[in-house]
Amino acid sequence: MKKRNLIALGASLFLALGLHAQTTAISDGIIIWKGSKITKEFHEGTIAISAGSISFDGENLTEGTFTVDMNSIVCTDLSESYGAKLVGHLKSDDFFGVAEHPEATLTFTSAIPTESGFKVTGDFTIRGITHPETFILKLDGNKATADLEIDRSKYDVKFHSGTFFENLGDKLINDALELSVSFNY
């Protein structure tokens, strides 16, 4: 009898705790990207977050996973024809190798509350290479935003990178890739 009561109590606690955790699919996920040359010339555009979810336990962010559709990359600062040429190059093996790596992913590994949201560390996977990155995820109602900078050279994106090549002069493209992320949840 005692064993049955203990099992019932354990099941009740499990269900009660499970009711506090909430996983929500994200929507309207977009990333605005910006890359620049050493000459301060830059290009920018968008790329779509194709799937994702975040989980909360009460007020605490506990999990997050995101998938980025690398085929959705668009250039917004050039004319249609020049933009298409740049996008074709960005999708090539010189940059993101989209034919072999059509998705990039992010999986949260920790989330620490801050005054404006959460300090998130997550494993980014780009071109099949995974590295941890840290950023501040700001929450406002059901909208989340984050601004971060990643080093493309860590993901083997070599084209005109000073990390891999010397004497590029004004053809050098900075390794820092600026990302502004927003989504609803």
DRENDO-1510 file (C-alpha; in Angstrom, 1 decimal, always signed):
<recs>
REC; n; res; u; v; w
REC; 1; MET; +0.0; +0.0; +0.0 .
REC; 2; LYS; +2.8; +2.4; +0.9 .
REC; 3; LYS; +4.6; +1.6; -2.4 .
REC; 4; ARG; +1.4; +2.4; -4.4 .
REC; 5; ASN; +1.0; +5.7; -2.5 .
REC; 6; LEU; +4.6; +6.7; -3.1 .
REC; 7; ILE; +4.3; +5.9; -6.9 .
REC; 8; ALA; +1.0; +8.0; -7.0 .
REC; 9; LEU; +2.7; +10.9; -5.2 .
REC; 10; GLY; +5.7; +10.7; -7.6 .
REC; 11; ALA; +3.5; +10.7; -10.6 .
REC; 12; SER; +1.5; +13.6; -9.3 .
REC; 13; LEU; +4.6; +15.6; -8.7 .
REC; 14; PHE; +5.9; +14.8; -12.2 .
REC; 15; LEU; +2.7; +15.9; -13.8 .
REC; 16; ALA; +2.5; +19.1; -11.6 .
REC; 17; LEU; +6.1; +20.0; -12.5 .
REC; 18; GLY; +5.5; +19.2; -16.2 .
REC; 19; LEU; +2.6; +21.7; -16.3 .
REC; 20; HIS; +5.0; +24.6; -15.4 .
REC; 21; ALA; +7.3; +23.8; -18.3 .
REC; 22; GLN; +6.2; +25.3; -21.6 .
REC; 23; THR; +7.7; +24.7; -25.1 .
REC; 24; THR; +6.7; +27.1; -27.8 .
REC; 25; ALA; +7.3; +27.0; -31.5 .
REC; 26; ILE; +8.8; +30.2; -32.9 .
REC; 27; SER; +7.4; +32.1; -35.9 .
REC; 28; ASP; +8.4; +34.9; -38.2 .
REC; 29; GLY; +12.1; +34.1; -37.5 .
REC; 30; ILE; +14.5; +36.3; -39.5 .
REC; 31; ILE; +18.2; +37.0; -39.4 .
REC; 32; ILE; +19.6; +40.3; -40.8 .
REC; 33; TRP; +23.3; +39.6; -41.7 .
REC; 34; LYS; +26.1; +42.1; -42.5 .
REC; 35; GLY; +29.5; +41.4; -43.7 .
REC; 36; SER; +32.3; +43.9; -44.5 .
REC; 37; LYS; +35.5; +44.4; -46.3 .
REC; 38; ILE; +38.6; +46.0; -44.8 .
REC; 39; THR; +37.7; +49.0; -46.8 .
REC; 40; LYS; +34.6; +49.4; -44.8 .
REC; 41; GLU; +32.4; +48.5; -47.8 .
REC; 42; PHE; +29.7; +46.1; -46.7 .
REC; 43; HIS; +26.9; +43.9; -47.9 .
REC; 44; GLU; +23.8; +42.9; -46.0 .
REC; 45; GLY; +20.7; +40.9; -46.3 .
REC; 46; THR; +18.4; +38.4; -44.7 .
REC; 47; ILE; +18.1; +34.7; -44.0 .
REC; 48; ALA; +15.1; +32.8; -42.7 .
REC; 49; ILE; +14.9; +30.8; -39.5 .
REC; 50; SER; +12.9; +27.8; -40.9 .
REC; 51; ALA; +12.1; +26.1; -37.6 .
REC; 52; GLY; +12.7; +26.4; -33.9 .
REC; 53; SER; +11.3; +26.3; -30.4 .
REC; 54; ILE; +12.1; +27.7; -27.0 .
REC; 55; SER; +11.1; +26.3; -23.6 .
REC; 56; PHE; +10.4; +28.0; -20.3 .
REC; 57; ASP; +10.0; +26.7; -16.8 .
REC; 58; GLY; +8.0; +29.5; -15.3 .
REC; 59; GLU; +10.0; +32.6; -16.0 .
REC; 60; ASN; +13.2; +30.7; -16.7 .
REC; 61; LEU; +14.4; +30.0; -20.3 .
REC; 62; THR; +15.5; +26.3; -20.3 .
REC; 63; GLU; +15.9; +25.3; -23.9 .
REC; 64; GLY; +16.1; +26.6; -27.4 .
REC; 65; THR; +16.7; +25.0; -30.8 .
REC; 66; PHE; +16.7; +26.7; -34.2 .
REC; 67; THR; +17.3; +25.7; -37.8 .
REC; 68; VAL; +18.3; +28.3; -40.5 .
REC; 69; ASP; +17.5; +27.6; -44.1 .
REC; 70; MET; +20.8; +28.5; -45.8 .
REC; 71; ASN; +19.0; +28.5; -49.2 .
REC; 72; SER; +16.9; +31.4; -48.1 .
REC; 73; ILE; +19.8; +33.9; -48.0 .
REC; 74; VAL; +19.1; +37.2; -49.8 .
REC; 75; CYS; +21.2; +40.3; -50.4 .
REC; 76; THR; +19.2; +43.5; -49.7 .
REC; 77; ASP; +21.8; +46.2; -50.5 .
REC; 78; LEU; +22.5; +45.5; -54.2 .
REC; 79; SER; +20.4; +45.5; -57.3 .
REC; 80; GLU; +18.6; +42.3; -58.2 .
REC; 81; SER; +21.2; +41.1; -60.7 .
REC; 82; TYR; +24.3; +42.0; -58.5 .
REC; 83; GLY; +22.5; +40.7; -55.5 .
REC; 84; ALA; +21.8; +37.3; -57.2 .
REC; 85; LYS; +25.5; +37.1; -58.2 .
REC; 86; LEU; +26.6; +37.7; -54.5 .
REC; 87; VAL; +24.1; +35.2; -53.2 .
REC; 88; GLY; +25.3; +32.6; -55.6 .
REC; 89; HIS; +28.8; +33.2; -54.4 .
REC; 90; LEU; +27.7; +33.1; -50.7 .
REC; 91; LYS; +26.0; +29.7; -51.4 .
REC; 92; SER; +29.2; +28.3; -53.0 .
REC; 93; ASP; +32.0; +26.4; -51.3 .
REC; 94; ASP; +33.9; +29.7; -51.1 .
REC; 95; PHE; +31.5; +30.7; -48.3 .
REC; 96; PHE; +28.8; +28.5; -46.8 .
REC; 97; GLY; +28.7; +25.4; -49.1 .
REC; 98; VAL; +24.9; +25.3; -49.2 .
REC; 99; ALA; +24.6; +22.4; -51.5 .
REC; 100; GLU; +26.3; +20.2; -48.9 .
REC; 101; HIS; +25.2; +22.1; -45.8 .
REC; 102; PRO; +21.6; +23.5; -46.5 .
REC; 103; GLU; +21.0; +24.1; -42.8 .
REC; 104; ALA; +22.7; +25.8; -40.0 .
REC; 105; THR; +21.6; +25.1; -36.4 .
REC; 106; LEU; +21.7; +26.6; -32.9 .
REC; 107; THR; +21.0; +24.6; -29.7 .
REC; 108; PHE; +21.1; +26.5; -26.4 .
REC; 109; THR; +23.4; +25.0; -23.8 .
REC; 110; SER; +22.7; +27.5; -21.0 .
REC; 111; ALA; +20.5; +30.6; -20.3 .
REC; 112; ILE; +21.3; +32.9; -17.4 .
REC; 113; PRO; +18.7; +35.6; -16.5 .
REC; 114; THR; +19.8; +39.2; -17.0 .
REC; 115; GLU; +18.0; +42.5; -16.6 .
REC; 116; SER; +17.0; +42.6; -20.2 .
REC; 117; GLY; +16.5; +38.9; -20.9 .
REC; 118; PHE; +18.9; +36.0; -20.9 .
REC; 119; LYS; +22.7; +35.5; -21.5 .
REC; 120; VAL; +22.5; +32.5; -23.8 .
REC; 121; THR; +25.3; +30.2; -24.7 .
REC; 122; GLY; +24.6; +27.8; -27.6 .
REC; 123; ASP; +26.2; +25.5; -30.0 .
REC; 124; PHE; +26.2; +26.9; -33.5 .
REC; 125; THR; +26.7; +24.5; -36.4 .
REC; 126; ILE; +27.6; +26.1; -39.7 .
REC; 127; ARG; +29.1; +24.0; -42.6 .
REC; 128; GLY; +28.9; +21.0; -40.3 .
REC; 129; ILE; +31.3; +22.6; -37.8 .
REC; 130; THR; +30.1; +23.3; -34.3 .
REC; 131; HIS; +31.3; +26.1; -31.9 .
REC; 132; PRO; +29.8; +27.7; -28.8 .
REC; 133; GLU; +28.7; +31.3; -29.1 .
REC; 134; THR; +27.3; +33.6; -26.4 .
REC; 135; PHE; +24.8; +36.4; -26.8 .
REC; 136; ILE; +22.0; +38.3; -25.0 .
REC; 137; LEU; +18.5; +37.3; -25.9 .
REC; 138; LYS; +16.1; +40.1; -25.2 .
REC; 139; LEU; +12.4; +39.4; -24.6 .
REC; 140; ASP; +9.6; +41.8; -25.0 .
REC; 141; GLY; +6.1; +40.3; -24.8 .
REC; 142; ASN; +6.2; +37.4; -27.3 .
REC; 143; LYS; +9.0; +38.9; -29.4 .
REC; 144; ALA; +12.7; +37.9; -28.9 .
REC; 145; THR; +15.8; +39.7; -30.4 .
REC; 146; ALA; +19.5; +39.2; -30.3 .
REC; 147; ASP; +22.5; +41.0; -31.8 .
REC; 148; LEU; +25.7; +39.0; -32.1 .
REC; 149; GLU; +28.9; +38.7; -34.0 .
REC; 150; ILE; +30.4; +35.4; -35.1 .
REC; 151; ASP; +33.8; +34.7; -36.5 .
REC; 152; ARG; +33.3; +33.0; -39.9 .
REC; 153; SER; +36.8; +31.6; -39.9 .
REC; 154; LYS; +35.9; +29.3; -37.1 .
REC; 155; TYR; +33.4; +27.6; -39.4 .
REC; 156; ASP; +35.9; +27.2; -42.3 .
REC; 157; VAL; +34.5; +30.1; -44.3 .
REC; 158; LYS; +37.8; +31.0; -46.0 .
REC; 159; PHE; +37.2; +33.3; -49.0 .
REC; 160; HIS; +39.4; +36.4; -48.7 .
REC; 161; SER; +39.9; +35.8; -44.9 .
REC; 162; GLY; +43.0; +37.2; -43.3 .
REC; 163; THR; +43.0; +34.2; -41.0 .
REC; 164; PHE; +43.8; +31.9; -43.9 .
REC; 165; PHE; +45.5; +34.1; -46.5 .
REC; 166; GLU; +48.2; +36.8; -46.4 .
REC; 167; ASN; +48.6; +39.9; -48.6 .
REC; 168; LEU; +45.0; +40.4; -49.6 .
REC; 169; GLY; +45.2; +44.1; -49.4 .
REC; 170; ASP; +41.8; +45.8; -50.0 .
REC; 171; LYS; +40.3; +42.4; -51.0 .
REC; 172; LEU; +40.3; +41.3; -47.4 .
REC; 173; ILE; +36.9; +40.5; -46.1 .
REC; 174; ASN; +36.5; +40.8; -42.3 .
REC; 175; ASP; +36.0; +37.5; -40.4 .
REC; 176; ALA; +33.3; +39.2; -38.2 .
REC; 177; LEU; +29.8; +38.5; -39.4 .
REC; 178; GLU; +27.2; +40.6; -37.7 .
REC; 179; LEU; +23.8; +39.0; -37.1 .
REC; 180; SER; +20.5; +40.6; -35.8 .
REC; 181; VAL; +18.0; +38.0; -35.0 .
REC; 182; SER; +14.3; +38.4; -34.3 .
REC; 183; PHE; +11.4; +35.9; -33.9 .
REC; 184; ASN; +8.0; +35.6; -32.2 .
REC; 185; TYR; +7.2; +32.8; -29.7 .
</recs>
